[in-house]
Amino acid sequence: MPARNFKEILKDKMDTYVHLISKKFPRAEQYGVTSQICRAALSVILNYVEGYARRRPAVQLNFLEISYGSLKESEYLLRFCEAEGFINKDDCASISKVANEIGAMLWTEIHALEKSLKS
């Protein structure tokens, strides 16, 4: 099976899926974990898009790194939510699979951009 590109992965809409499952979280978490995981998941794509809207490679790199950091934050929060019983194992695994693919692509783009900046 050929590797999927970023646009194909975005069709899975990690941020939308996180938002949907977070509606099942306890009401007491509305301003805590629920808010944080939704913002972190959405930040992944928003920073990716904003980075590519910038013209300078160094600025693009900064936004890609922020995007990657938000992805890692999302992944941690997913595991936390599973451990707390806010989401089930299957939902966590589905989102984690997409997150891993996005992370691999971001990491590749970050390294390629770093390399081009050193040249």
Backbone as JSON Lines, residues from 0, in Angstrom:
{"i":0,"aa":"M","n":[0.84,-1.17,0.0],"ca":[0.0,0.0,0.0],"c":[0.9,1.25,0.0]}
{"i":1,"aa":"P","n":[0.71,2.15,-0.95],"ca":[1.56,3.34,-1.0],"c":[1.29,4.27,0.18]}
{"i":2,"aa":"A","n":[2.33,5.04,0.53],"ca":[2.19,6.0,1.63],"c":[1.17,7.07,1.26]}
{"i":3,"aa":"R","n":[0.38,7.49,2.22],"ca":[-0.62,8.54,1.98],"c":[0.04,9.89,2.12]}
{"i":4,"aa":"N","n":[-0.45,10.86,1.35],"ca":[0.1,12.2,1.51],"c":[-0.68,12.96,2.58]}
{"i":5,"aa":"F","n":[-0.18,14.14,2.92],"ca":[-0.75,14.9,4.02],"c":[-2.22,15.22,3.79]}
{"i":6,"aa":"K","n":[-2.58,15.59,2.57],"ca":[-3.97,15.94,2.28],"c":[-4.89,14.73,2.47]}
{"i":7,"aa":"E","n":[-4.43,13.55,2.1],"ca":[-5.25,12.35,2.31],"c":[-5.46,12.08,3.79]}
{"i":8,"aa":"I","n":[-4.41,12.26,4.57],"ca":[-4.52,12.04,6.01],"c":[-5.47,13.04,6.64]}
{"i":9,"aa":"L","n":[-5.41,14.28,6.15],"ca":[-6.29,15.3,6.71],"c":[-7.75,14.99,6.44]}
{"i":10,"aa":"K","n":[-8.03,14.18,5.44],"ca":[-9.42,13.77,5.19],"c":[-9.96,12.98,6.37]}
{"i":11,"aa":"D","n":[-9.06,12.34,7.12],"ca":[-9.47,11.61,8.32],"c":[-9.87,12.57,9.42]}
{"i":12,"aa":"K","n":[-9.46,13.81,9.31],"ca":[-9.85,14.88,10.21],"c":[-9.65,14.54,11.69]}
{"i":13,"aa":"M","n":[-8.41,14.38,12.05],"ca":[-8.07,14.08,13.44],"c":[-8.71,15.09,14.39]}
{"i":14,"aa":"D","n":[-8.64,16.37,14.04],"ca":[-9.19,17.4,14.92],"c":[-10.7,17.27,15.08]}
{"i":15,"aa":"T","n":[-11.4,16.97,13.99],"ca":[-12.85,16.81,14.06],"c":[-13.22,15.58,14.89]}
{"i":16,"aa":"Y","n":[-12.48,14.5,14.7],"ca":[-12.75,13.27,15.43],"c":[-12.51,13.49,16.93]}
{"i":17,"aa":"V","n":[-11.43,14.18,17.27],"ca":[-11.15,14.49,18.68],"c":[-12.29,15.31,19.26]}
{"i":18,"aa":"H","n":[-12.74,16.29,18.5],"ca":[-13.83,17.15,18.97],"c":[-15.1,16.32,19.22]}
{"i":19,"aa":"L","n":[-15.41,15.41,18.31],"ca":[-16.61,14.58,18.47],"c":[-16.53,13.68,19.69]}
{"i":20,"aa":"I","n":[-15.4,13.0,19.87],"ca":[-15.33,12.09,21.02],"c":[-15.24,12.85,22.33]}
{"i":21,"aa":"S","n":[-14.71,14.07,22.29],"ca":[-14.6,14.84,23.53],"c":[-15.96,15.24,24.08]}
{"i":22,"aa":"K","n":[-16.98,15.19,23.25],"ca":[-18.34,15.5,23.72],"c":[-18.83,14.46,24.73]}
{"i":23,"aa":"K","n":[-18.18,13.3,24.75],"ca":[-18.53,12.24,25.69],"c":[-17.81,12.4,27.03]}
{"i":24,"aa":"F","n":[-16.86,13.32,27.11],"ca":[-16.09,13.51,28.34],"c":[-17.0,14.02,29.45]}
{"i":25,"aa":"P","n":[-16.6,13.79,30.7],"ca":[-17.39,14.31,31.82],"c":[-17.55,15.83,31.74]}
{"i":26,"aa":"R","n":[-18.71,16.29,32.12],"ca":[-19.0,17.73,32.08],"c":[-18.0,18.52,32.93]}
{"i":27,"aa":"A","n":[-17.53,17.91,33.99],"ca":[-16.55,18.58,34.87],"c":[-15.24,18.88,34.14]}
{"i":28,"aa":"E","n":[-15.0,18.21,33.01],"ca":[-13.76,18.42,32.25],"c":[-13.93,19.44,31.12]}
{"i":29,"aa":"Q","n":[-15.1,20.04,31.0],"ca":[-15.39,20.95,29.89],"c":[-14.32,22.04,29.73]}
{"i":30,"aa":"Y","n":[-13.86,22.61,30.82],"ca":[-12.88,23.69,30.75],"c":[-11.47,23.19,31.04]}
{"i":31,"aa":"G","n":[-11.32,21.89,31.18],"ca":[-10.02,21.3,31.46],"c":[-9.53,20.48,30.28]}
{"i":32,"aa":"V","n":[-9.55,19.18,30.45],"ca":[-9.03,18.26,29.42],"c":[-9.79,18.41,28.1]}
{"i":33,"aa":"T","n":[-11.1,18.56,28.14],"ca":[-11.89,18.68,26.91],"c":[-11.41,19.86,26.08]}
{"i":34,"aa":"S","n":[-11.31,21.0,26.7],"ca":[-10.86,22.2,26.01],"c":[-9.43,22.04,25.5]}
{"i":35,"aa":"Q","n":[-8.56,21.5,26.33],"ca":[-7.15,21.38,25.98],"c":[-6.93,20.43,24.81]}
{"i":36,"aa":"I","n":[-7.58,19.28,24.81],"ca":[-7.35,18.31,23.73],"c":[-7.92,18.82,22.41]}
{"i":37,"aa":"C","n":[-9.04,19.52,22.46],"ca":[-9.61,20.09,21.23],"c":[-8.7,21.17,20.66]}
{"i":38,"aa":"R","n":[-8.19,22.03,21.52],"ca":[-7.31,23.1,21.06],"c":[-5.99,22.53,20.52]}
{"i":39,"aa":"A","n":[-5.45,21.53,21.19],"ca":[-4.18,20.94,20.74],"c":[-4.34,20.26,19.38]}
{"i":40,"aa":"A","n":[-5.41,19.49,19.21],"ca":[-5.63,18.79,17.95],"c":[-5.85,19.77,16.8]}
{"i":41,"aa":"L","n":[-6.6,20.81,17.04],"ca":[-6.84,21.82,16.0],"c":[-5.57,22.61,15.69]}
{"i":42,"aa":"S","n":[-4.75,22.83,16.7],"ca":[-3.5,23.57,16.52],"c":[-2.54,22.87,15.57]}
{"i":43,"aa":"V","n":[-2.61,21.54,15.48],"ca":[-1.73,20.8,14.58],"c":[-1.91,21.3,13.15]}
{"i":44,"aa":"I","n":[-3.13,21.29,12.66],"ca":[-3.38,21.7,11.29],"c":[-3.28,23.2,11.12]}
{"i":45,"aa":"L","n":[-3.74,23.97,12.09],"ca":[-3.69,25.43,11.95],"c":[-2.26,25.94,11.83]}
{"i":46,"aa":"N","n":[-1.35,25.41,12.63],"ca":[0.03,25.84,12.53],"c":[0.71,25.32,11.26]}
{"i":47,"aa":"Y","n":[0.33,24.15,10.82],"ca":[0.84,23.63,9.55],"c":[0.44,24.56,8.4]}
{"i":48,"aa":"V","n":[-0.83,24.91,8.35],"ca":[-1.33,25.79,7.29],"c":[-0.7,27.17,7.38]}
{"i":49,"aa":"E","n":[-0.65,27.72,8.58],"ca":[-0.07,29.06,8.74],"c":[1.4,29.08,8.35]}
{"i":50,"aa":"G","n":[2.12,28.01,8.68],"ca":[3.53,27.93,8.3],"c":[3.73,27.99,6.8]}
{"i":51,"aa":"Y","n":[2.88,27.31,6.07],"ca":[3.02,27.31,4.62],"c":[2.48,28.57,3.96]}
{"i":52,"aa":"A","n":[1.79,29.37,4.73],"ca":[1.34,30.66,4.2],"c":[2.44,31.7,4.34]}
{"i":53,"aa":"R","n":[3.46,31.39,5.11],"ca":[4.58,32.31,5.31],"c":[5.6,32.13,4.19]}
{"i":54,"aa":"R","n":[6.33,33.17,3.91],"ca":[7.26,33.13,2.78],"c":[8.67,32.74,3.17]}
{"i":55,"aa":"R","n":[9.06,32.97,4.39],"ca":[10.44,32.71,4.8],"c":[10.58,31.3,5.37]}
{"i":56,"aa":"P","n":[11.54,30.52,4.87],"ca":[11.73,29.14,5.35],"c":[11.93,29.03,6.86]}
{"i":57,"aa":"A","n":[12.67,29.96,7.46],"ca":[12.9,29.89,8.91],"c":[11.58,30.05,9.68]}
{"i":58,"aa":"V","n":[10.7,30.89,9.18],"ca":[9.4,31.09,9.82],"c":[8.52,29.85,9.59]}
{"i":59,"aa":"Q","n":[8.59,29.29,8.39],"ca":[7.85,28.06,8.11],"c":[8.29,26.95,9.05]}
{"i":60,"aa":"L","n":[9.59,26.83,9.24],"ca":[10.12,25.81,10.15],"c":[9.58,25.99,11.56]}
{"i":61,"aa":"N","n":[9.53,27.22,12.03],"ca":[9.01,27.49,13.36],"c":[7.56,26.99,13.49]}
{"i":62,"aa":"F","n":[6.74,27.28,12.5],"ca":[5.34,26.84,12.56],"c":[5.21,25.32,12.46]}
{"i":63,"aa":"L","n":[6.07,24.68,11.66],"ca":[6.04,23.22,11.6],"c":[6.42,22.61,12.94]}
{"i":64,"aa":"E","n":[7.39,23.22,13.6],"ca":[7.79,22.72,14.92],"c":[6.68,22.91,15.95]}
{"i":65,"aa":"I","n":[5.98,24.01,15.88],"ca":[4.84,24.23,16.78],"c":[3.76,23.2,16.49]}
{"i":66,"aa":"S","n":[3.51,22.94,15.21],"ca":[2.53,21.94,14.82],"c":[2.89,20.56,15.38]}
{"i":67,"aa":"Y","n":[4.17,20.2,15.26],"ca":[4.63,18.91,15.78],"c":[4.48,18.84,17.3]}
{"i":68,"aa":"G","n":[4.79,19.93,17.97],"ca":[4.62,19.98,19.41],"c":[3.16,19.81,19.82]}
{"i":69,"aa":"S","n":[2.26,20.43,19.07],"ca":[0.82,20.29,19.35],"c":[0.36,18.85,19.11]}
{"i":70,"aa":"L","n":[0.95,18.22,18.11],"ca":[0.62,16.82,17.84],"c":[1.02,15.94,19.02]}
{"i":71,"aa":"K","n":[2.22,16.16,19.54],"ca":[2.69,15.37,20.68],"c":[1.83,15.64,21.92]}
{"i":72,"aa":"E","n":[1.43,16.89,22.1],"ca":[0.53,17.23,23.21],"c":[-0.8,16.47,23.04]}
{"i":73,"aa":"S","n":[-1.32,16.44,21.83],"ca":[-2.58,15.72,21.55],"c":[-2.44,14.24,21.85]}
{"i":74,"aa":"E","n":[-1.32,13.66,21.44],"ca":[-1.1,12.23,21.68],"c":[-1.05,11.92,23.17]}
{"i":75,"aa":"Y","n":[-0.38,12.76,23.94],"ca":[-0.33,12.55,25.39],"c":[-1.74,12.64,25.98]}
{"i":76,"aa":"L","n":[-2.47,13.67,25.58],"ca":[-3.82,13.85,26.11],"c":[-4.74,12.69,25.74]}
{"i":77,"aa":"L","n":[-4.56,12.13,24.57],"ca":[-5.35,10.94,24.18],"c":[-5.09,9.79,25.14]}
{"i":78,"aa":"R","n":[-3.81,9.53,25.41],"ca":[-3.47,8.44,26.33],"c":[-4.01,8.73,27.74]}
{"i":79,"aa":"F","n":[-3.92,9.98,28.15],"ca":[-4.46,10.38,29.45],"c":[-5.97,10.12,29.5]}
{"i":80,"aa":"C","n":[-6.67,10.53,28.45],"ca":[-8.13,10.35,28.4],"c":[-8.53,8.89,28.39]}
{"i":81,"aa":"E","n":[-7.73,8.07,27.71],"ca":[-8.01,6.63,27.73],"c":[-7.8,6.07,29.13]}
{"i":82,"aa":"A","n":[-6.71,6.45,29.78],"ca":[-6.41,5.97,31.13],"c":[-7.49,6.4,32.13]}
{"i":83,"aa":"E","n":[-8.04,7.59,31.92],"ca":[-9.08,8.1,32.82],"c":[-10.46,7.54,32.48]}
{"i":84,"aa":"G","n":[-10.56,6.82,31.37],"ca":[-11.84,6.23,30.98],"c":[-12.75,7.19,30.22]}
{"i":85,"aa":"F","n":[-12.19,8.3,29.73],"ca":[-13.0,9.26,28.97],"c":[-13.26,8.76,27.55]}
{"i":86,"aa":"I","n":[-12.31,7.99,27.01],"ca":[-12.48,7.4,25.68],"c":[-12.1,5.94,25.74]}
{"i":87,"aa":"N","n":[-12.64,5.17,24.81],"ca":[-12.32,3.74,24.81],"c":[-11.04,3.47,24.02]}
{"i":88,"aa":"K","n":[-10.55,2.27,24.15],"ca":[-9.29,1.86,23.54],"c":[-9.35,1.96,22.01]}
{"i":89,"aa":"D","n":[-10.47,1.59,21.4],"ca":[-10.59,1.62,19.94],"c":[-10.55,3.05,19.4]}
{"i":90,"aa":"D","n":[-11.26,3.96,20.06],"ca":[-11.23,5.37,19.64],"c":[-9.81,5.93,19.76]}
{"i":91,"aa":"C","n":[-9.15,5.61,20.86],"ca":[-7.8,6.09,21.08],"c":[-6.86,5.53,20.0]}
{"i":92,"aa":"A","n":[-7.0,4.26,19.69],"ca":[-6.15,3.63,18.67],"c":[-6.39,4.23,17.29]}
{"i":93,"aa":"S","n":[-7.64,4.51,16.96],"ca":[-7.96,5.1,15.65],"c":[-7.32,6.47,15.49]}
{"i":94,"aa":"I","n":[-7.48,7.3,16.5],"ca":[-6.91,8.65,16.43],"c":[-5.38,8.57,16.47]}
{"i":95,"aa":"S","n":[-4.85,7.69,17.27],"ca":[-3.39,7.56,17.38],"c":[-2.76,7.13,16.06]}
{"i":96,"aa":"K","n":[-3.45,6.29,15.32],"ca":[-2.93,5.85,14.01],"c":[-2.77,7.05,13.08]}
{"i":97,"aa":"V","n":[-3.8,7.87,13.0],"ca":[-3.73,9.07,12.15],"c":[-2.66,10.02,12.69]}
{"i":98,"aa":"A","n":[-2.59,10.19,14.0],"ca":[-1.6,11.08,14.61],"c":[-0.18,10.62,14.28]}
{"i":99,"aa":"N","n":[0.06,9.32,14.29],"ca":[1.39,8.79,13.96],"c":[1.76,9.09,12.51]}
{"i":100,"aa":"E","n":[0.81,8.96,11.61],"ca":[1.07,9.27,10.2],"c":[1.37,10.76,10.02]}
{"i":101,"aa":"I","n":[0.59,11.6,10.67],"ca":[0.82,13.04,10.59],"c":[2.19,13.38,11.19]}
{"i":102,"aa":"G","n":[2.51,12.77,12.31],"ca":[3.8,13.02,12.96],"c":[4.97,12.65,12.07]}
{"i":103,"aa":"A","n":[4.88,11.51,11.39],"ca":[5.96,11.09,10.5],"c":[6.14,12.09,9.36]}
{"i":104,"aa":"M","n":[5.04,12.57,8.82],"ca":[5.14,13.54,7.73],"c":[5.69,14.88,8.21]}
{"i":105,"aa":"L","n":[5.22,15.34,9.35],"ca":[5.73,16.6,9.89],"c":[7.23,16.49,10.18]}
{"i":106,"aa":"W","n":[7.64,15.38,10.78],"ca":[9.04,15.17,11.11],"c":[9.9,15.19,9.84]}
{"i":107,"aa":"T","n":[9.42,14.55,8.79],"ca":[10.14,14.53,7.52],"c":[10.25,15.95,6.94]}
{"i":108,"aa":"E","n":[9.15,16.69,6.99],"ca":[9.17,18.07,6.45],"c":[10.08,18.97,7.28]}
{"i":109,"aa":"I","n":[10.06,18.8,8.59],"ca":[10.93,19.6,9.46],"c":[12.39,19.34,9.12]}
{"i":110,"aa":"H","n":[12.77,18.08,9.0],"ca":[14.17,17.75,8.71],"c":[14.58,18.23,7.32]}
{"i":111,"aa":"A","n":[13.71,18.12,6.35],"ca":[14.02,18.6,5.01],"c":[14.22,20.11,5.0]}
{"i":112,"aa":"L","n":[13.37,20.82,5.72],"ca":[13.49,22.27,5.78],"c":[14.74,22.69,6.53]}
{"i":113,"aa":"E","n":[15.05,21.99,7.62],"ca":[16.29,22.27,8.36],"c":[17.51,22.09,7.46]}
{"i":114,"aa":"K","n":[17.48,21.02,6.7],"ca":[18.59,20.72,5.79],"c":[18.76,21.82,4.75]}
{"i":115,"aa":"S","n":[17.62,22.28,4.18],"ca":[17.71,23.32,3.16],"c":[18.18,24.65,3.74]}
{"i":116,"aa":"L","n":[17.88,24.9,5.0],"ca":[18.33,26.15,5.63],"c":[19.84,26.15,5.89]}
{"i":117,"aa":"K","n":[20.4,24.95,6.08],"ca":[21.84,24.83,6.32],"c":[22.65,24.95,5.04]}
{"i":118,"aa":"S","n":[22.0,24.73,3.92],"ca":[22.7,24.77,2.61],"c":[23.02,26.17,2.18]}
